[in-house]
C-alpha cells in the first residue's frame, strides 16, 4: 500500500505534482519529501504527522481528503492505495 498526494490544476486531467510513499517506509520516506511539498500540505491545513499515523495504521484505504483551493484553482487529493 502507498500514500499518494496529487495536486491538480484547474482544467487539467493529470496532476501537476504527485508524491507516492510506500507505507512500509513512510516514517523514513516523509523525511525526504521536499520542503516545498511539506509546506504546501501544511498550508492546506494537513498535519503531516497525523497523516503518517493514519497511513501506518492500515485502517483507512481510498481517499483520505480532497482539498479544493479556489483562489489558486487547485485540487489536492490525498489517498491510501
C-alpha positions in Angstrom: 0.0 0.0 0.0 1.0 3.6 -0.6 0.2 7.1 0.5 -0.5 9.3 -2.6 -0.8 13.1 -2.7 -1.8 14.6 -6.0 -2.2 18.3 -6.8 -4.3 19.1 -9.8 -4.5 22.5 -11.6 -7.9 23.5 -12.9 -8.9 22.1 -16.2 -6.0 19.6 -16.3 -6.8 15.9 -16.0 -3.3 14.9 -14.9 -1.8 16.0 -11.6 0.8 18.9 -11.7 2.5 17.3 -8.7 2.5 13.8 -7.2 4.1 12.2 -4.2 3.9 8.5 -3.7 5.2 6.9 -0.5 5.2 3.2 0.2 3.6 2.6 3.6 6.3 0.2 4.8 8.8 3.1 4.8 6.6 6.1 5.4 8.3 7.3 8.6 11.7 7.4 6.9 10.4 8.5 3.5 8.5 11.5 4.8 11.9 12.9 5.8 12.8 13.1 2.1 9.7 14.8 0.9 10.7 18.2 -0.5 10.2 21.1 2.0 8.1 22.9 -0.6 5.6 20.0 -0.8 5.5 19.7 3.0 4.9 23.4 3.2 2.1 23.1 0.6 0.4 20.3 2.7 0.7 22.3 5.9 -0.6 25.4 4.2 -3.7 23.4 3.2 -4.1 22.5 6.9 -2.8 18.9 6.8 -0.8 17.7 9.8 1.9 15.5 8.2 2.5 13.5 11.5 -1.2 12.7 11.7 -1.4 11.8 8.0 1.6 9.5 8.5 0.0 7.8 11.6 -3.3 7.3 9.7 -1.4 5.7 6.8 0.6 3.4 9.0 -2.5 2.2 10.9 -3.8 0.4 7.8 -7.3 1.1 8.9 -8.1 3.6 6.1 -8.0 2.9 2.4 -9.0 5.1 -0.5 -9.4 8.9 -0.5 -8.5 10.4 2.9 -9.0 14.1 1.9 -9.9 16.3 -1.1 -9.0 19.9 -0.7 -10.1 22.5 -3.2 -8.3 25.8 -3.3 -10.5 28.0 -5.5 -8.2 31.0 -5.2 -5.3 29.0 -6.7 -7.5 26.9 -8.9 -6.0 23.7 -7.4 -7.4 20.5 -6.0 -5.3 18.3 -3.7 -6.3 14.6 -3.4 -4.7 12.5 -0.6 -5.3 8.8 -0.7 -4.1 5.5 0.6 -3.9 2.9 -2.2 
